[in-house]
Amino acid sequence: MVGPRVGRPIFAPDGKTMHLGSKYMERTETGWSEVKSLGPMFDREDWGIMRLSASTKGTYVFDDYKSNDVIRISMLKDGKRQAPKKMGPVINTGKWTAHPFIAPDESYLIWDSEREGGYGDSDLYISFRQQDGSWGAAINMGDEINTSSGESGGYVTPDGKYFFFNKANADGDIFWVDAQVIENLRPK
């Protein structure tokens, strides 16, 4: 066992940090460090962080189930961690908005949400970063990924080759597809 479950584990792009909601562990020569806090900015009683995803630039994107299921973002500016801010309605529309994954280069964001016009329960969505730094329209990842049973928890492997996600079928199985599915959705 690595440690107690304190959030949905997801690795930082360098593979040396495992994020666990508002906590993290660092890879050591003998395994993993003890569970550490990200600090008071993230250890708030009024927030509920299930998954926190990080980019290579140090940007954190995380869900907050105690604040009506929203996604927040915290960037580094001049080496200083900025206070997390609620992302806009492009991302935070619908119900059960959760489990974000930011691309290592911050070119896209994937999350799950139950939205009007979806395939069923929660679906996986993607938004691509625009040239001006804003986030583009939420794109449903389509019927190659989403079904009427509900999908969640999508992420891309560190080598960028595979996209993994959960299906809310009877077994709660994990599925994967070639990560090319992301490039196929990228606006031309």
C-alpha positions in Angstrom: 0.0 0.0 0.0 1.3 3.5 -0.9 -0.8 5.3 1.7 -4.3 6.2 2.8 -6.7 7.4 0.2 -7.1 11.1 0.6 -8.2 11.9 -3.0 -8.1 10.4 -6.5 -4.5 9.8 -7.3 -3.0 11.4 -10.4 0.6 11.8 -11.3 2.2 15.2 -12.2 3.8 15.2 -15.6 7.3 14.6 -14.2 6.2 11.4 -12.5 7.8 12.5 -9.3 4.7 13.8 -7.6 1.4 11.9 -6.9 -1.4 14.3 -6.2 -4.1 13.1 -3.8 -6.8 15.8 -3.8 -5.4 18.6 -1.5 -2.4 16.4 -0.5 0.5 14.9 -2.4 3.4 12.5 -2.1 6.9 12.7 -3.7 8.8 9.8 -5.2 11.9 9.0 -3.2 14.8 6.6 -3.7 13.0 4.0 -1.6 9.3 4.6 -2.7 7.0 7.4 -1.7 7.2 10.1 0.9 4.6 10.5 3.6 1.4 12.3 2.6 2.0 16.1 2.6 -0.3 19.1 2.4 -0.4 21.5 -0.5 -0.8 24.2 2.1 -3.6 26.4 3.6 -4.7 27.7 0.2 -5.9 24.1 -0.5 -6.7 22.7 2.9 -9.9 24.6 3.3 -12.8 23.0 5.2 -15.3 24.5 2.7 -13.7 22.8 -0.3 -13.8 19.2 -1.2 -11.1 18.3 -3.7 -11.4 14.8 -5.2 -8.8 15.2 -8.0 -6.1 17.8 -8.6 -4.2 17.7 -11.9 -1.0 19.7 -12.6 0.7 20.9 -15.8 4.5 21.1 -16.4 4.2 24.9 -15.7 2.8 24.2 -12.2 -0.8 25.1 -12.9 -3.3 23.2 -10.7 -6.8 22.4 -11.9 -9.1 20.7 -9.4 -12.7 19.9 -8.6 -14.6 21.2 -5.6 -17.6 19.0 -4.6 -18.5 21.1 -1.6 -19.1 24.2 -3.7 -21.8 22.9 -6.1 -19.4 20.7 -8.1 -17.1 23.3 -9.8 -13.6 23.2 -11.2 -11.0 25.7 -10.0 -7.6 26.8 -11.4 -4.5 28.0 -9.6 -1.5 29.2 -11.7 2.1 30.1 -10.8 3.0 33.7 -11.5 6.6 34.8 -11.1 7.1 31.7 -9.0 4.3 32.4 -6.6 1.1 30.3 -6.3 -2.0 32.3 -7.2 -5.2 31.9 -5.2 -7.5 29.3 -6.9 -10.3 30.8 -9.0 -13.5 29.2 -10.2 -13.2 28.5 -13.9 -15.8 30.1 -16.2 -19.1 28.8 -17.5 -17.5 27.1 -20.5 -16.2 24.5 -17.9 -18.6 25.0 -15.0 -21.9 24.3 -16.6 -24.1 21.3 -15.8 -24.2 19.0 -12.8 -21.6 16.8 -11.1 -18.7 18.7 -12.8 -15.6 16.9 -11.6 -12.3 15.0 -12.1 -10.3 17.5 -14.3 -7.2 16.6 -16.2 -5.0 19.4 -17.6 -2.6 18.5 -20.4 1.0 18.8 -19.4 1.4 21.7 -21.9 -2.0 23.2 -20.8 -3.3 22.9 -24.4 -6.5 21.2 -23.3 -8.6 20.3 -20.2 -10.7 17.2 -19.9 -13.4 16.8 -17.2 -16.8 15.0 -16.7 -20.2 16.6 -16.2 -23.8 15.9 -16.7 -25.0 18.4 -19.3 -28.0 19.0 -21.5 -27.5 17.2 -24.8 -25.1 14.6 -23.4 -25.3 10.8 -24.0 -26.7 10.0 -20.5 -25.4 10.4 -17.0 -22.0 12.1 -16.8 -20.0 12.5 -20.1 -16.4 13.4 -20.7 -15.8 16.8 -22.2 -12.7 18.6 -23.5 -11.9 22.3 -24.0 -8.9 23.5 -26.0 -6.8 26.5 -24.9 -7.3 29.4 -27.4 -4.5 31.7 -28.7 -5.6 34.4 -26.3 -5.3 32.0 -23.3 -9.0 31.5 -22.8 -10.7 28.1 -22.9 -12.7 27.2 -26.0 -16.1 25.7 -26.1 -16.8 22.5 -24.2 -16.8 19.6 -26.7 -18.5 16.3 -25.8 -15.9 13.6 -26.5 -18.5 11.7 -28.5 -19.9 8.2 -28.7 -16.4 6.6 -29.0 -16.1 7.5 -25.3 -19.5 8.4 -23.9 -22.5 6.2 -23.5 -25.8 6.3 -21.6 -24.2 4.7 -18.6 -22.0 7.6 -17.6 -18.2 8.2 -18.0 -15.8 10.0 -15.7 -12.2 10.4 -14.5 -10.5 10.7 -17.9 -6.7 11.2 -18.1 -3.9 10.8 -20.6 -0.9 8.6 -19.9 2.4 10.5 -19.3 3.7 9.3 -22.7 0.7 10.9 -24.3 -0.3 7.7 -26.1 -3.4 6.5 -24.3 -6.6 8.0 -22.8 -8.0 6.2 -19.8 -11.5 6.7 -18.3 -14.1 5.1 -16.1 -17.5 3.8 -17.2 -20.3 3.6 -14.7 -21.4 0.2 -15.8 -22.1 -2.6 -13.3 -18.4 -3.2 -12.7 -17.2 0.4 -12.8 -14.6 -0.7 -15.4 -11.7 1.3 -16.7 -11.4 1.7 -20.4 -8.7 3.1 -22.7 -8.4 4.3 -26.3 -5.6 5.8 -28.4 -5.1 9.4 -27.3 -5.5 10.4 -31.0 -9.1 10.8 -30.0 -8.1 14.1 -28.5 -6.4 15.4 -31.7 -9.5 14.3 -33.7 -11.6 16.6 -31.6 -9.2 19.6 -31.8 -10.7 22.4 -33.9 -8.8 22.9 -37.1 
